[in-house]
Amino acid sequence: MAKVELYTTAWCPFCIRAKRLLDSKSVSYEDTDVDRDPAQRQVMQQRGGAHTVPQIFINEHPIGGCDELYALERAGELDVLLGASE
């Protein structure tokens, strides 16, 4: 299975939707709350170049946010990235 990392906030509806999709696929992920650890927001921005949450990384590759995650799912590419097709 792929290494999945999310940078989120507890109150963000897009973060909740992204986690819900990953949970529905039984994907484990590392969730970093950038409100609880503001230094991690800088790390997130350096890694992915964006300042909005969620920021999602699969195997160190920046995917983008919730919209991009769902677009991958609709295109049938998310399972491949997650290694579910292996």
Phi and psi in radians as a Rosetta constraint file:
Dihedral C 1 N 2 CA 2 C 2 CIRCULARHARMONIC -1.309 0.35
Dihedral N 2 CA 2 C 2 N 3 CIRCULARHARMONIC 2.761 0.35
Dihedral C 2 N 3 CA 3 C 3 CIRCULARHARMONIC -1.521 0.35
Dihedral N 3 CA 3 C 3 N 4 CIRCULARHARMONIC 2.099 0.35
Dihedral C 3 N 4 CA 4 C 4 CIRCULARHARMONIC -2.052 0.35
Dihedral N 4 CA 4 C 4 N 5 CIRCULARHARMONIC 2.259 0.35
Dihedral C 4 N 5 CA 5 C 5 CIRCULARHARMONIC -2.217 0.35
Dihedral N 5 CA 5 C 5 N 6 CIRCULARHARMONIC 2.408 0.35
Dihedral C 5 N 6 CA 6 C 6 CIRCULARHARMONIC -2.216 0.35
Dihedral N 6 CA 6 C 6 N 7 CIRCULARHARMONIC 2.447 0.35
Dihedral C 6 N 7 CA 7 C 7 CIRCULARHARMONIC -1.915 0.35
Dihedral N 7 CA 7 C 7 N 8 CIRCULARHARMONIC 2.142 0.35
Dihedral C 7 N 8 CA 8 C 8 CIRCULARHARMONIC -2.469 0.35
Dihedral N 8 CA 8 C 8 N 9 CIRCULARHARMONIC 3.096 0.35
Dihedral C 8 N 9 CA 9 C 9 CIRCULARHARMONIC -2.245 0.35
Dihedral N 9 CA 9 C 9 N 10 CIRCULARHARMONIC 2.745 0.35
Dihedral C 9 N 10 CA 10 C 10 CIRCULARHARMONIC -1.199 0.35
Dihedral N 10 CA 10 C 10 N 11 CIRCULARHARMONIC -0.492 0.35
Dihedral C 10 N 11 CA 11 C 11 CIRCULARHARMONIC -1.684 0.35
Dihedral N 11 CA 11 C 11 N 12 CIRCULARHARMONIC -0.049 0.35
Dihedral C 11 N 12 CA 12 C 12 CIRCULARHARMONIC -1.399 0.35
Dihedral N 12 CA 12 C 12 N 13 CIRCULARHARMONIC 2.065 0.35
Dihedral C 12 N 13 CA 13 C 13 CIRCULARHARMONIC -1.142 0.35
Dihedral N 13 CA 13 C 13 N 14 CIRCULARHARMONIC -0.535 0.35
Dihedral C 13 N 14 CA 14 C 14 CIRCULARHARMONIC -1.234 0.35
Dihedral N 14 CA 14 C 14 N 15 CIRCULARHARMONIC -0.602 0.35
Dihedral C 14 N 15 CA 15 C 15 CIRCULARHARMONIC -1.122 0.35
Dihedral N 15 CA 15 C 15 N 16 CIRCULARHARMONIC -0.760 0.35
Dihedral C 15 N 16 CA 16 C 16 CIRCULARHARMONIC -1.093 0.35
Dihedral N 16 CA 16 C 16 N 17 CIRCULARHARMONIC -0.754 0.35
Dihedral C 16 N 17 CA 17 C 17 CIRCULARHARMONIC -1.102 0.35
Dihedral N 17 CA 17 C 17 N 18 CIRCULARHARMONIC -0.751 0.35
Dihedral C 17 N 18 CA 18 C 18 CIRCULARHARMONIC -1.099 0.35
Dihedral N 18 CA 18 C 18 N 19 CIRCULARHARMONIC -0.778 0.35
Dihedral C 18 N 19 CA 19 C 19 CIRCULARHARMONIC -1.149 0.35
Dihedral N 19 CA 19 C 19 N 20 CIRCULARHARMONIC -0.638 0.35
Dihedral C 19 N 20 CA 20 C 20 CIRCULARHARMONIC -1.090 0.35
Dihedral N 20 CA 20 C 20 N 21 CIRCULARHARMONIC -0.731 0.35
Dihedral C 20 N 21 CA 21 C 21 CIRCULARHARMONIC -1.110 0.35
Dihedral N 21 CA 21 C 21 N 22 CIRCULARHARMONIC -0.806 0.35
Dihedral C 21 N 22 CA 22 C 22 CIRCULARHARMONIC -1.133 0.35
Dihedral N 22 CA 22 C 22 N 23 CIRCULARHARMONIC -0.696 0.35
Dihedral C 22 N 23 CA 23 C 23 CIRCULARHARMONIC -1.086 0.35
Dihedral N 23 CA 23 C 23 N 24 CIRCULARHARMONIC -0.664 0.35
Dihedral C 23 N 24 CA 24 C 24 CIRCULARHARMONIC -1.146 0.35
Dihedral N 24 CA 24 C 24 N 25 CIRCULARHARMONIC -0.369 0.35
Dihedral C 24 N 25 CA 25 C 25 CIRCULARHARMONIC -1.721 0.35
Dihedral N 25 CA 25 C 25 N 26 CIRCULARHARMONIC 0.115 0.35
Dihedral C 25 N 26 CA 26 C 26 CIRCULARHARMONIC 0.978 0.35
Dihedral N 26 CA 26 C 26 N 27 CIRCULARHARMONIC 0.690 0.35
Dihedral C 26 N 27 CA 27 C 27 CIRCULARHARMONIC -1.622 0.35
Dihedral N 27 CA 27 C 27 N 28 CIRCULARHARMONIC 2.249 0.35
Dihedral C 27 N 28 CA 28 C 28 CIRCULARHARMONIC -1.504 0.35
Dihedral N 28 CA 28 C 28 N 29 CIRCULARHARMONIC 2.556 0.35
Dihedral C 28 N 29 CA 29 C 29 CIRCULARHARMONIC -2.618 0.35
Dihedral N 29 CA 29 C 29 N 30 CIRCULARHARMONIC 2.739 0.35
Dihedral C 29 N 30 CA 30 C 30 CIRCULARHARMONIC -1.662 0.35
Dihedral N 30 CA 30 C 30 N 31 CIRCULARHARMONIC 2.143 0.35
Dihedral C 30 N 31 CA 31 C 31 CIRCULARHARMONIC -1.954 0.35
Dihedral N 31 CA 31 C 31 N 32 CIRCULARHARMONIC 2.040 0.35
Dihedral C 31 N 32 CA 32 C 32 CIRCULARHARMONIC -1.878 0.35
Dihedral N 32 CA 32 C 32 N 33 CIRCULARHARMONIC 2.033 0.35
Dihedral C 32 N 33 CA 33 C 33 CIRCULARHARMONIC -1.478 0.35
Dihedral N 33 CA 33 C 33 N 34 CIRCULARHARMONIC 1.913 0.35
Dihedral C 33 N 34 CA 34 C 34 CIRCULARHARMONIC -1.320 0.35
Dihedral N 34 CA 34 C 34 N 35 CIRCULARHARMONIC -0.203 0.35
Dihedral C 34 N 35 CA 35 C 35 CIRCULARHARMONIC -1.354 0.35
Dihedral N 35 CA 35 C 35 N 36 CIRCULARHARMONIC -0.636 0.35
Dihedral C 35 N 36 CA 36 C 36 CIRCULARHARMONIC -1.366 0.35
Dihedral N 36 CA 36 C 36 N 37 CIRCULARHARMONIC -0.449 0.35
Dihedral C 36 N 37 CA 37 C 37 CIRCULARHARMONIC -2.352 0.35
Dihedral N 37 CA 37 C 37 N 38 CIRCULARHARMONIC 1.398 0.35
Dihedral C 37 N 38 CA 38 C 38 CIRCULARHARMONIC -0.981 0.35
Dihedral N 38 CA 38 C 38 N 39 CIRCULARHARMONIC -0.501 0.35
Dihedral C 38 N 39 CA 39 C 39 CIRCULARHARMONIC -1.083 0.35
Dihedral N 39 CA 39 C 39 N 40 CIRCULARHARMONIC -0.499 0.35
Dihedral C 39 N 40 CA 40 C 40 CIRCULARHARMONIC -1.234 0.35
Dihedral N 40 CA 40 C 40 N 41 CIRCULARHARMONIC -0.399 0.35
Dihedral C 40 N 41 CA 41 C 41 CIRCULARHARMONIC -1.103 0.35
Dihedral N 41 CA 41 C 41 N 42 CIRCULARHARMONIC -0.694 0.35
Dihedral C 41 N 42 CA 42 C 42 CIRCULARHARMONIC -1.136 0.35
Dihedral N 42 CA 42 C 42 N 43 CIRCULARHARMONIC -0.730 0.35
Dihedral C 42 N 43 CA 43 C 43 CIRCULARHARMONIC -1.039 0.35
Dihedral N 43 CA 43 C 43 N 44 CIRCULARHARMONIC -0.803 0.35
Dihedral C 43 N 44 CA 44 C 44 CIRCULARHARMONIC -1.009 0.35
Dihedral N 44 CA 44 C 44 N 45 CIRCULARHARMONIC -0.818 0.35
Dihedral C 44 N 45 CA 45 C 45 CIRCULARHARMONIC -1.118 0.35
Dihedral N 45 CA 45 C 45 N 46 CIRCULARHARMONIC -0.684 0.35
Dihedral C 45 N 46 CA 46 C 46 CIRCULARHARMONIC -1.180 0.35
Dihedral N 46 CA 46 C 46 N 47 CIRCULARHARMONIC -0.679 0.35
Dihedral C 46 N 47 CA 47 C 47 CIRCULARHARMONIC -1.257 0.35
Dihedral N 47 CA 47 C 47 N 48 CIRCULARHARMONIC -0.778 0.35
Dihedral C 47 N 48 CA 48 C 48 CIRCULARHARMONIC -1.939 0.35
Dihedral N 48 CA 48 C 48 N 49 CIRCULARHARMONIC -0.200 0.35
Dihedral C 48 N 49 CA 49 C 49 CIRCULARHARMONIC 1.379 0.35
Dihedral N 49 CA 49 C 49 N 50 CIRCULARHARMONIC 0.096 0.35
Dihedral C 49 N 50 CA 50 C 50 CIRCULARHARMONIC -2.079 0.35
Dihedral N 50 CA 50 C 50 N 51 CIRCULARHARMONIC 2.741 0.35
Dihedral C 50 N 51 CA 51 C 51 CIRCULARHARMONIC -1.953 0.35
Dihedral N 51 CA 51 C 51 N 52 CIRCULARHARMONIC -0.076 0.35
Dihedral C 51 N 52 CA 52 C 52 CIRCULARHARMONIC -1.642 0.35
Dihedral N 52 CA 52 C 52 N 53 CIRCULARHARMONIC 2.728 0.35
Dihedral C 52 N 53 CA 53 C 53 CIRCULARHARMONIC -1.943 0.35
Dihedral N 53 CA 53 C 53 N 54 CIRCULARHARMONIC 2.677 0.35
Dihedral C 53 N 54 CA 54 C 54 CIRCULARHARMONIC -1.360 0.35
Dihedral N 54 CA 54 C 54 N 55 CIRCULARHARMONIC 2.735 0.35
Dihedral C 54 N 55 CA 55 C 55 CIRCULARHARMONIC -2.059 0.35
Dihedral N 55 CA 55 C 55 N 56 CIRCULARHARMONIC 2.230 0.35
Dihedral C 55 N 56 CA 56 C 56 CIRCULARHARMONIC -2.093 0.35
Dihedral N 56 CA 56 C 56 N 57 CIRCULARHARMONIC 2.362 0.35
Dihedral C 56 N 57 CA 57 C 57 CIRCULARHARMONIC -2.209 0.35
Dihedral N 57 CA 57 C 57 N 58 CIRCULARHARMONIC 2.310 0.35
Dihedral C 57 N 58 CA 58 C 58 CIRCULARHARMONIC -2.106 0.35
Dihedral N 58 CA 58 C 58 N 59 CIRCULARHARMONIC 2.098 0.35
Dihedral C 58 N 59 CA 59 C 59 CIRCULARHARMONIC 0.886 0.35
Dihedral N 59 CA 59 C 59 N 60 CIRCULARHARMONIC 0.828 0.35
Dihedral C 59 N 60 CA 60 C 60 CIRCULARHARMONIC 1.256 0.35
Dihedral N 60 CA 60 C 60 N 61 CIRCULARHARMONIC -0.076 0.35
Dihedral C 60 N 61 CA 61 C 61 CIRCULARHARMONIC -1.582 0.35
Dihedral N 61 CA 61 C 61 N 62 CIRCULARHARMONIC 2.210 0.35
Dihedral C 61 N 62 CA 62 C 62 CIRCULARHARMONIC -1.228 0.35
Dihedral N 62 CA 62 C 62 N 63 CIRCULARHARMONIC 2.138 0.35
Dihedral C 62 N 63 CA 63 C 63 CIRCULARHARMONIC -1.567 0.35
Dihedral N 63 CA 63 C 63 N 64 CIRCULARHARMONIC -0.611 0.35
Dihedral C 63 N 64 CA 64 C 64 CIRCULARHARMONIC 2.039 0.35
Dihedral N 64 CA 64 C 64 N 65 CIRCULARHARMONIC -2.469 0.35
Dihedral C 64 N 65 CA 65 C 65 CIRCULARHARMONIC -1.915 0.35
Dihedral N 65 CA 65 C 65 N 66 CIRCULARHARMONIC -2.743 0.35
Dihedral C 65 N 66 CA 66 C 66 CIRCULARHARMONIC -1.079 0.35
Dihedral N 66 CA 66 C 66 N 67 CIRCULARHARMONIC -0.780 0.35
Dihedral C 66 N 67 CA 67 C 67 CIRCULARHARMONIC -1.047 0.35
Dihedral N 67 CA 67 C 67 N 68 CIRCULARHARMONIC -0.742 0.35
Dihedral C 67 N 68 CA 68 C 68 CIRCULARHARMONIC -1.177 0.35
Dihedral N 68 CA 68 C 68 N 69 CIRCULARHARMONIC -0.653 0.35
Dihedral C 68 N 69 CA 69 C 69 CIRCULARHARMONIC -1.089 0.35
Dihedral N 69 CA 69 C 69 N 70 CIRCULARHARMONIC -0.801 0.35
Dihedral C 69 N 70 CA 70 C 70 CIRCULARHARMONIC -1.189 0.35
Dihedral N 70 CA 70 C 70 N 71 CIRCULARHARMONIC -0.576 0.35
Dihedral C 70 N 71 CA 71 C 71 CIRCULARHARMONIC -1.120 0.35
Dihedral N 71 CA 71 C 71 N 72 CIRCULARHARMONIC -0.713 0.35
Dihedral C 71 N 72 CA 72 C 72 CIRCULARHARMONIC -1.085 0.35
Dihedral N 72 CA 72 C 72 N 73 CIRCULARHARMONIC -0.700 0.35
Dihedral C 72 N 73 CA 73 C 73 CIRCULARHARMONIC -1.113 0.35
Dihedral N 73 CA 73 C 73 N 74 CIRCULARHARMONIC -0.824 0.35
Dihedral C 73 N 74 CA 74 C 74 CIRCULARHARMONIC -1.084 0.35
Dihedral N 74 CA 74 C 74 N 75 CIRCULARHARMONIC -0.602 0.35
Dihedral C 74 N 75 CA 75 C 75 CIRCULARHARMONIC -1.409 0.35
Dihedral N 75 CA 75 C 75 N 76 CIRCULARHARMONIC -0.081 0.35
Dihedral C 75 N 76 CA 76 C 76 CIRCULARHARMONIC 1.339 0.35
Dihedral N 76 CA 76 C 76 N 77 CIRCULARHARMONIC 0.280 0.35
Dihedral C 76 N 77 CA 77 C 77 CIRCULARHARMONIC -1.723 0.35
Dihedral N 77 CA 77 C 77 N 78 CIRCULARHARMONIC -0.294 0.35
Dihedral C 77 N 78 CA 78 C 78 CIRCULARHARMONIC -1.135 0.35
Dihedral N 78 CA 78 C 78 N 79 CIRCULARHARMONIC -0.798 0.35
Dihedral C 78 N 79 CA 79 C 79 CIRCULARHARMONIC -1.049 0.35
Dihedral N 79 CA 79 C 79 N 80 CIRCULARHARMONIC -0.630 0.35
Dihedral C 79 N 80 CA 80 C 80 CIRCULARHARMONIC -1.118 0.35
Dihedral N 80 CA 80 C 80 N 81 CIRCULARHARMONIC -0.819 0.35
Dihedral C 80 N 81 CA 81 C 81 CIRCULARHARMONIC -1.080 0.35
Dihedral N 81 CA 81 C 81 N 82 CIRCULARHARMONIC -0.623 0.35
Dihedral C 81 N 82 CA 82 C 82 CIRCULARHARMONIC -1.373 0.35
Dihedral N 82 CA 82 C 82 N 83 CIRCULARHARMONIC -0.159 0.35
Dihedral C 82 N 83 CA 83 C 83 CIRCULARHARMONIC 1.415 0.35
Dihedral N 83 CA 83 C 83 N 84 CIRCULARHARMONIC 0.246 0.35
Dihedral C 83 N 84 CA 84 C 84 CIRCULARHARMONIC -1.263 0.35
Dihedral N 84 CA 84 C 84 N 85 CIRCULARHARMONIC -0.349 0.35
Dihedral C 84 N 85 CA 85 C 85 CIRCULARHARMONIC -1.542 0.35
Dihedral N 85 CA 85 C 85 N 86 CIRCULARHARMONIC -0.041 0.35
